[in-house]
Amino acid sequence: MSALPPAVARTRTAVTALLRTLPPGPVLVACSGGADSLALAAAAAFAGPRAGRRVGLVTVDHGLQDGSARQAEQVAAWARTRDFDPVEIAAVDVGTDGGPEAAARTARYAALSEAARRHAAAAVLLGHTRDDQAETVLLALARGSGPRGLSGMPVHRDQAGVRFSRPFLDLPRADCRAACAAQGLRPWDDPHNTDPAYARSRVRAEALPALVATLGEGVVANLARTAAQLAQDSAYLDELAADALAACRVTGGLSVPALRDLPAALRTRVLHEWAAELGAPRTALSHRHVEALDALVTRWHGQGPTHLPGAITVTRAADTLTPSRPA
């Protein structure tokens, strides 16, 4: 018997380990047909049944390029040969809010969430790798996102009652390509991944390779490790901020004196979480929005309302921050 190729073994081990952390129930794999998600799907098809789990697959057709429907059909046809159950194609309409990348992501996650709820899935598995994590950290640095953004992508994230899980965050992208090659899988290369119109594509093609050339191969793993360390710190601060937010609530909004007494690191987290709670989309909520809210607390000189994404306004009236939402 020939030895299992190392990259295949690593992808299967990563999925097996993650499945042990999930509550009971089926899992769905989000698969575009690219190398990362295809390697994930193959590993899940192997590991899922051995863990006593039904494994389904959802491929999202964003409709943003010629042949996208055909590509989705090819992924679904392959999945049916591997006994995924269910196999679904989710065709979505991509809007414009937040730019093309954010709009596509919003549509994709909405479709995956709907499928997960319909099938009572324990989680939706995503194929993000260590390289994706390093790119996320660089983008967060460039955007001034602060510790929350630099924490990168978590292994697990619960969103609107659906868990999204990333088994490959400790694996390099090269392992996914090697695993596909070793299993005779032919991944699809999404042209958007090399389109310089997208910031992530530029980071992938130019910025990260330049860092590797200058600082060495270890820079990718070090960026991902930094994200993991910051994620632990952020999780603790988020717990403290949740308690602080509860203590700042008053009728109609938040107490300015209570907010003013908080350390800046907690106060800005409280304001960020409150803004999201009011309905401001997290993907559009930036540092400048939180800074503007903070100015109502710490640099008050009678200024007008702060405008947040989602057509939300926050006004200071005496010692209270008062929100106004669209009807």
MIMIPA-943627 format. One line per 3 residues: their letters; for each residue x, y, z of C-alpha. Coordinates in steps of 0.02 Angstrom, whole numbers, plus 32768, in hexadecimal, padded with zeros to 4 digits. Layout:
BEGIN
A = X Y Z; ...;
//
This chain:
BEGIN
MSA = 8000 8000 8000; 8048 80A9 7FCD; 8060 812D 8052;
LPP = 7FDF 81B7 805E; 8024 8258 8014; 8054 82CE 80A3;
AVA = 7FE7 835E 8067; 7F4E 82ED 805C; 7F72 82AB 810B;
RTR = 7F80 835C 8150; 7EDC 8395 8104; 7E80 82FB 8145;
TAV = 7ECD 830E 81F2; 7E9A 83C6 81FA; 7DE5 83A0 81CD;
TAL = 7DDC 830B 8244; 7E1E 8375 82D3; 7DA1 8401 82B1;
LRT = 7D0C 838B 82A4; 7D2F 8352 8356; 7D11 8403 8393;
LPP = 7C63 8414 8344; 7BBA 83EA 838F; 7B5E 8354 8345;
GPV = 7B11 8363 8299; 7B3C 8368 81E1; 7BBA 83E2 8198;
LVA = 7BB9 8441 80F4; 7C55 8469 808F; 7C58 850E 8032;
CSG = 7CB2 84E3 7F90; 7CD7 8556 7EFE; 7D41 84D5 7EA4;
GAD = 7DE2 8532 7ECC; 7E75 84D2 7F13; 7E56 8500 7FC8;
SLA = 7D9D 84D5 7FCD; 7DB2 843C 7F5D; 7E38 83F5 7FD1;
LAA = 7DC5 841B 8063; 7D33 83C2 8011; 7D9C 8328 7FEC;
AAA = 7DDC 8323 809E; 7D2E 833A 80E5; 7CE9 82AF 8076;
FAG = 7D6C 823C 80C3; 7D64 8277 8177; 7CAA 8298 818B;
PRA = 7C66 81E8 817A; 7CF1 81A6 81EA; 7CB8 8222 826E;
GRR = 7C04 81EB 8259; 7BD0 828B 8200; 7B70 82A9 8162;
VGL = 7BCE 8323 80F1; 7B79 8393 8072; 7BBE 8411 7FF7;
VTV = 7B82 84BC 7FC0; 7BCF 851B 7F2E; 7BA0 85D2 7F19;
DHG = 7B88 861B 7E6C; 7BA5 86D6 7E7D; 7B7A 86F4 7DC6;
LQD = 7C08 8771 7DB6; 7C5F 8725 7D1F; 7C39 86C4 7C82;
GSA = 7C32 8609 7CA2; 7C11 8617 7D5D; 7B75 85AB 7D51;
RQA = 7BD4 8527 7CF0; 7C5F 8527 7D72; 7BE0 8510 7DFD;
EQV = 7B91 847E 7DA0; 7C3B 842B 7D8D; 7C5E 8439 7E47;
AAW = 7BB2 83F2 7E6F; 7BC9 8363 7DF3; 7C70 8335 7E43;
ART = 7C22 833D 7EF1; 7B9B 82C3 7EC0; 7C20 8244 7E8D;
RDF = 7C69 8252 7F3D; 7BC4 8230 7F95; 7BAC 82DB 7FE3;
DPV = 7AFC 82F0 8025; 7AB4 836C 8003; 7B05 83BC 7F6B;
EIA = 7AC4 8469 7F45; 7AE7 84FB 7ED2; 7AB9 85A3 7F1D;
AVD = 7AA6 862B 7E99; 7AAF 86D7 7EE9; 7A96 878C 7EB5;
VGT = 7B2D 87F3 7EE9; 7B07 88A5 7F1C; 7B7B 893A 7F27;
DGG = 7B81 8968 7FE0; 7C33 8974 8020; 7C83 8955 7F77;
PEA = 7C8A 88B8 7F0B; 7CED 884A 7F84; 7C7F 8871 801A;
AAR = 7BDF 8862 7FB5; 7C10 87B8 7F71; 7C40 877D 8020;
TAR = 7B9B 87B9 8068; 7B37 875E 7FE2; 7BA0 86C0 7FF5;
YAA = 7B8F 86B6 80B2; 7AD4 86D6 80A8; 7AC0 8644 8030;
LSE = 7B2D 85D1 8099; 7AD0 8603 8137; 7A29 85DD 80E7;
AAR = 7A64 8531 80B1; 7AAD 850D 815D; 7A0A 8539 81B5;
RHA = 79A3 84D3 813B; 7A0E 8438 8157; 7A2B 8455 8212;
AAA = 7AE6 8451 81F2; 7B5E 8451 8285; 7BD2 84BF 821E;
VLL = 7C00 84FD 8173; 7CB6 84D4 814C; 7D1D 8559 80F2;
GHT = 7DC3 853E 8099; 7E27 85D5 80D7; 7EDF 85AD 80F0;
RDD = 7F73 85F5 814F; 7F9B 865E 80B5; 7EEC 86A7 80B7;
QAE = 7F04 86D1 816E; 7FA8 872B 8149; 7F54 878E 80BD;
TVL = 7EC6 87BD 8133; 7F43 8800 81B3; 7F9C 8868 8130;
LAL = 7EF8 88B1 80F2; 7EC6 88D9 81A4; 7F6C 8931 81C0;
ARG = 7F55 8997 8122; 7EA4 89C9 8156; 7ED3 89F6 8209;
SGP = 7E59 8976 824B; 7EA5 8966 82F9; 7EB1 88C8 8363;
RGL = 7E08 8885 832E; 7E37 8889 8276; 7EE8 884A 8297;
SGM = 7E9D 87B3 82EF; 7E73 8775 8241; 7DF9 86E8 8222;
PVH = 7DC8 8677 82B3; 7DC1 85BA 82A4; 7D09 85C4 82D7;
RDQ = 7C91 8654 82C2; 7BD8 8650 82EB; 7B73 86C3 827C;
AGV = 7AB6 86D2 8281; 7AA7 8628 82D3; 7B1C 85D0 8259;
RFS = 7BCC 8596 8281; 7C53 85B1 81FE; 7CF2 854B 821B;
RPF = 7D9E 854F 81C9; 7E02 84AE 81DB; 7E95 84E9 8171;
LDL = 7ECC 8588 81C9; 7F6D 8532 81FF; 7F91 84E9 8153;
PRA = 7FEC 8542 80C5; 7F93 855A 8021; 8017 84EE 7FCF;
DCR = 7FD6 8457 8030; 7F2B 846B 7FDF; 7F73 846F 7F31;
AAC = 7FE2 83DA 7F58; 7F4E 837A 7FA1; 7EE7 839B 7F05;
AAQ = 7F75 8363 7E93; 7F92 82C5 7EF8; 7ED9 8296 7EED;
GLR = 7EC6 82BD 7E34; 7E56 8353 7E55; 7E59 83E3 7DD9;
PWD = 7E36 8487 7E34; 7DEA 851E 7DE2; 7E4C 85C0 7DEA;
DPH = 7DD3 864E 7E06; 7E0B 86E3 7D9B; 7DD2 8758 7E27;
NTD = 7E62 8715 7E90; 7EDF 8765 7E1A; 7E7A 87FF 7DEA;
PAY = 7EDC 8899 7E25; 7E38 88F7 7E3C; 7E25 8898 7EE1;
ARS = 7E91 88C8 7F76; 7EA8 8815 7FAF; 7EE3 87E2 7F02;
RVR = 7F69 8869 7F07; 7FA1 8831 7FB3; 7FA9 877D 7F77;
AEA = 8006 87A3 7ED6; 807A 882F 7F0F; 807D 8862 7FC6;
LPA = 808E 87B8 801B; 810E 8773 7F9F; 8175 8811 7FB8;
LVA = 8173 87F7 8074; 81A5 8741 805E; 8233 8773 7FEB;
TLG = 8270 87F6 8067; 8251 87A0 810F; 824F 86E7 80E3;
EGV = 81CF 865B 80D3; 81A4 8662 818C; 814A 8708 817A;
VAN = 80A6 86B5 8145; 80A1 8643 81DD; 80D6 86D2 824F;
LAR = 804A 8743 8211; 7FCD 86B7 822E; 8016 8696 82DB;
TAA = 8006 874F 8306; 7F4F 8747 82D6; 7F33 86B2 8348;
QLA = 7F88 8709 83DB; 7F25 87A9 83C3; 7E85 8744 83B2;
QDS = 7E9E 8700 8463; 7EB8 87B0 84A8; 7E24 87F3 8448;
AYL = 7DB3 8768 8486; 7DD9 8797 853A; 7DC0 8851 8518;
DEL = 7D1C 8829 84C1; 7CDF 87D1 855F; 7D0B 8869 85C7;
AAD = 7CB9 88DB 8546; 7C17 8876 854B; 7C0B 8892 8607;
ALA = 7C38 894A 85F2; 7BB3 8962 856C; 7B2F 891B 85E0;
ACR = 7B67 8993 8669; 7B5E 8A2A 85F3; 7AAB 8A0D 85B9;
VTG = 7A29 8A8D 85EA; 797A 8AAF 85AA; 7989 8AE6 84F5;
GLS = 7A42 8AC1 84DC; 7AEA 8AC3 8537; 7B24 8B2A 85CB;
VPA = 7BAE 8BA5 859C; 7BF6 8BAF 864E; 7BFF 8AF1 8659;
LRD = 7C55 8AE9 85AF; 7CCD 8B74 85DE; 7D07 8B13 8677;
LPA = 7D3B 8A7D 860F; 7DEE 8A62 85D3; 7DFC 8A92 851B;
ALR = 7E1C 89DD 84E6; 7D77 89A7 8533; 7D13 8A42 8504;
TRV = 7D36 8A32 844A; 7D08 8979 844F; 7C66 89A3 84A8;
LHE = 7C3C 8A25 8425; 7C69 89AE 8396; 7BFB 8924 83DD;
WAA = 7B6C 899D 83FF; 7B74 89DF 834D; 7B6B 892E 8309;
ELG = 7ADA 8908 837F; 7A7E 899F 8339; 7A8A 8952 828C;
APR = 7B2A 899A 8241; 7B76 8910 81D4; 7C19 88D6 8220;
TAL = 7C6B 88CD 8175; 7C49 8986 815A; 7C68 89C1 820D;
SHR = 7D15 8A10 820F; 7D8C 8A62 8288; 7D52 8B0F 8252;
HVE = 7C9F 8AE7 8282; 7CD3 8AB0 8330; 7D45 8B48 833F;
ALD = 7CB3 8BB9 8317; 7C49 8B65 839D; 7CD8 8B74 8418;
ALV = 7CE5 8C2D 83F1; 7C31 8C42 842D; 7C6C 8BFE 84D4;
TRW = 7D1A 8C45 84EC; 7D23 8CDD 847A; 7C74 8D22 8487;
HGQ = 7C5E 8DD6 844C; 7BAB 8DD4 8410; 7BCC 8D7C 836B;
GPT = 7B40 8D2F 8306; 7B14 8C78 82F5; 7B8C 8BEE 82C3;
HLP = 7B56 8B8D 8229; 7B72 8AD1 8228; 7B60 8A51 819C;
GAI = 7AAE 8A16 8187; 7A67 8AC7 818C; 7A77 8ACB 824A;
TVT = 7A9A 8B6E 82A5; 7AD4 8B88 8358; 7AB8 8C2D 83B1;
RAA = 7AF4 8C68 8459; 7A6A 8CB6 84C1; 7AA9 8CF0 856A;
DTL = 7AFD 8C56 85B5; 7AB3 8BD3 8541; 7AE4 8B8D 8496;
TPS = 7A3F 8B73 843D; 7A2D 8B0F 839C; 79B6 8B29 830C;
RPA = 7996 8A99 8294; 7941 8A9B 81EB; 788B 8A67 81EA;
//
